[in-house]
Amino acid sequence: MTMKKVWILVAILAVVALPALAQETAGGAGAAPSGVRWGAIGAAFLLGVAAAAGAVGQGRATSAAADGISRNPGAAGAIRTMTIIGLALIESLVLYALLIAFLIRNL
């Protein structure tokens, strides 16, 4: 089985398992907190994934830009401009993840 099929299967299983995670605890809505801060754990996981994906994206973009500039030095200005815009957009996605992590943590 190829890695692409494995990741698709994992994603489908994660989506199918979400309703099981949405069930209330045995005590209902008025139950005492259990001591496990799931919001903090979820926020940490979100930030880890976002930072890792952002770093991979920025590395690939920078590598492709360096390759493009080395192949065609005359287009270095345009490639550099597009690379900086792309890196800013990638970094904004990581900052959005940070904002969402703060919102999750406060739940």
C-alpha atoms as a printed R data frame, in Angstrom:
    type eleno elety resid chain resno       x      y       z
1   ATOM     1    CA   MET     A     1   0.000  0.000   0.000
2   ATOM     2    CA   THR     A     2   1.456  3.380  -0.952
3   ATOM     3    CA   MET     A     3   1.985  6.155   1.570
4   ATOM     4    CA   LYS     A     4  -0.686  8.281  -0.088
5   ATOM     5    CA   LYS     A     5  -3.286  5.564   0.473
6   ATOM     6    CA   VAL     A     6  -2.168  5.154   4.077
7   ATOM     7    CA   TRP     A     7  -2.564  8.877   4.789
8   ATOM     8    CA   ILE     A     8  -5.983  8.950   3.115
9   ATOM     9    CA   LEU     A     9  -7.054  5.978   5.244
10  ATOM    10    CA   VAL     A    10  -5.796  7.681   8.408
11  ATOM    11    CA   ALA     A    11  -7.678 10.862   7.513
12  ATOM    12    CA   ILE     A    12 -10.903  8.956   6.851
13  ATOM    13    CA   LEU     A    13 -10.586  7.068  10.134
14  ATOM    14    CA   ALA     A    14  -9.999 10.321  12.015
15  ATOM    15    CA   VAL     A    15 -13.137 11.883  10.511
16  ATOM    16    CA   VAL     A    16 -15.208  8.785  11.260
17  ATOM    17    CA   ALA     A    17 -13.992  8.712  14.885
18  ATOM    18    CA   LEU     A    18 -14.927 12.337  15.601
19  ATOM    19    CA   PRO     A    19 -18.520 11.624  16.768
20  ATOM    20    CA   ALA     A    20 -17.168  9.252  19.426
21  ATOM    21    CA   LEU     A    21 -15.045 12.068  20.800
22  ATOM    22    CA   ALA     A    22 -18.033 14.425  20.944
23  ATOM    23    CA   GLN     A    23 -19.944 12.439  23.566
24  ATOM    24    CA   GLU     A    24 -20.572 13.947  26.969
25  ATOM    25    CA   THR     A    25 -18.963 12.590  30.080
26  ATOM    26    CA   ALA     A    26 -20.938 10.316  32.373
27  ATOM    27    CA   GLY     A    27 -21.736 13.183  34.762
28  ATOM    28    CA   GLY     A    28 -23.243 15.378  32.077
29  ATOM    29    CA   ALA     A    29 -22.659 19.092  31.662
30  ATOM    30    CA   GLY     A    30 -22.540 19.794  35.401
31  ATOM    31    CA   ALA     A    31 -19.753 17.344  36.172
32  ATOM    32    CA   ALA     A    32 -16.574 18.480  37.908
33  ATOM    33    CA   PRO     A    33 -13.530 19.056  35.697
34  ATOM    34    CA   SER     A    34 -11.367 15.982  35.349
35  ATOM    35    CA   GLY     A    35  -8.019 17.745  35.716
36  ATOM    36    CA   VAL     A    36  -6.921 17.019  32.148
37  ATOM    37    CA   ARG     A    37  -6.769 20.230  30.187
38  ATOM    38    CA   TRP     A    38  -7.770 19.030  26.732
39  ATOM    39    CA   GLY     A    39  -7.780 22.583  25.394
40  ATOM    40    CA   ALA     A    40  -4.113 22.999  26.254
41  ATOM    41    CA   ILE     A    41  -3.247 19.608  24.761
42  ATOM    42    CA   GLY     A    42  -5.194 20.410  21.595
43  ATOM    43    CA   ALA     A    43  -3.552 23.831  21.325
44  ATOM    44    CA   ALA     A    44  -0.086 22.314  21.708
45  ATOM    45    CA   PHE     A    45  -0.832 19.689  19.052
46  ATOM    46    CA   LEU     A    46  -2.215 22.345  16.687
47  ATOM    47    CA   LEU     A    47   0.850 24.535  17.089
48  ATOM    48    CA   GLY     A    48   3.214 21.610  16.589
49  ATOM    49    CA   VAL     A    49   1.541 20.529  13.379
50  ATOM    50    CA   ALA     A    50   1.263 24.096  12.060
51  ATOM    51    CA   ALA     A    51   4.896 24.902  12.823
52  ATOM    52    CA   ALA     A    52   6.117 21.678  11.234
53  ATOM    53    CA   ALA     A    53   4.004 22.138   8.109
54  ATOM    54    CA   GLY     A    54   4.990 25.791   7.840
55  ATOM    55    CA   ALA     A    55   8.676 24.943   8.153
56  ATOM    56    CA   VAL     A    56   8.417 22.266   5.468
57  ATOM    57    CA   GLY     A    57   6.533 24.648   3.171
58  ATOM    58    CA   GLN     A    58   8.997 27.456   3.679
59  ATOM    59    CA   GLY     A    59  11.937 25.134   3.095
60  ATOM    60    CA   ARG     A    60  10.509 23.829  -0.140
61  ATOM    61    CA   ALA     A    61   9.628 27.337  -1.353
62  ATOM    62    CA   THR     A    62  13.099 28.664  -0.570
63  ATOM    63    CA   SER     A    63  14.726 25.670  -2.237
64  ATOM    64    CA   ALA     A    64  12.648 26.108  -5.381
65  ATOM    65    CA   ALA     A    65  13.414 29.837  -5.468
66  ATOM    66    CA   ALA     A    66  17.150 29.245  -5.127
67  ATOM    67    CA   ASP     A    67  16.980 26.643  -7.882
68  ATOM    68    CA   GLY     A    68  15.043 29.016 -10.133
69  ATOM    69    CA   ILE     A    69  17.454 31.890  -9.541
70  ATOM    70    CA   SER     A    70  20.461 29.676 -10.226
71  ATOM    71    CA   ARG     A    71  18.945 28.468 -13.489
72  ATOM    72    CA   ASN     A    72  17.850 31.913 -14.673
73  ATOM    73    CA   PRO     A    73  19.712 34.775 -12.955
74  ATOM    74    CA   GLY     A    74  17.922 37.330 -15.133
75  ATOM    75    CA   ALA     A    75  14.620 36.572 -13.421
76  ATOM    76    CA   ALA     A    76  16.046 36.822  -9.907
77  ATOM    77    CA   GLY     A    77  14.078 39.961  -9.024
78  ATOM    78    CA   ALA     A    78  10.696 38.516  -9.954
79  ATOM    79    CA   ILE     A    79  11.468 35.167  -8.324
80  ATOM    80    CA   ARG     A    80  12.639 36.878  -5.127
81  ATOM    81    CA   THR     A    81   9.478 39.007  -4.960
82  ATOM    82    CA   MET     A    82   7.174 36.041  -5.446
83  ATOM    83    CA   THR     A    83   9.168 34.004  -2.898
84  ATOM    84    CA   ILE     A    84   8.857 36.706  -0.241
85  ATOM    85    CA   ILE     A    85   5.109 36.989  -0.857
86  ATOM    86    CA   GLY     A    86   4.751 33.206  -0.677
87  ATOM    87    CA   LEU     A    87   6.774 32.981   2.540
88  ATOM    88    CA   ALA     A    88   4.647 35.716   4.107
89  ATOM    89    CA   LEU     A    89   1.463 33.819   3.222
90  ATOM    90    CA   ILE     A    90   2.866 30.568   4.642
91  ATOM    91    CA   GLU     A    91   3.847 32.336   7.853
92  ATOM    92    CA   SER     A    92   0.390 33.932   8.112
93  ATOM    93    CA   LEU     A    93  -1.145 30.453   8.173
94  ATOM    94    CA   VAL     A    94   1.071 29.546  11.128
95  ATOM    95    CA   LEU     A    95   0.019 32.762  12.887
96  ATOM    96    CA   TYR     A    96  -3.648 31.891  12.273
97  ATOM    97    CA   ALA     A    97  -2.959 28.524  13.897
98  ATOM    98    CA   LEU     A    98  -1.477 30.368  16.886
99  ATOM    99    CA   LEU     A    99  -4.640 32.472  17.149
100 ATOM   100    CA   ILE     A   100  -6.834 29.374  16.974
101 ATOM   101    CA   ALA     A   101  -4.644 27.672  19.592
102 ATOM   102    CA   PHE     A   102  -5.232 30.589  21.956
103 ATOM   103    CA   LEU     A   103  -8.975 30.285  21.351
104 ATOM   104    CA   ILE     A   104  -8.899 26.508  21.956
105 ATOM   105    CA   ARG     A   105  -6.852 26.907  25.128
106 ATOM   106    CA   ASN     A   106  -9.457 29.243  26.633
107 ATOM   107    CA   LEU     A   107 -12.305 26.747  26.186
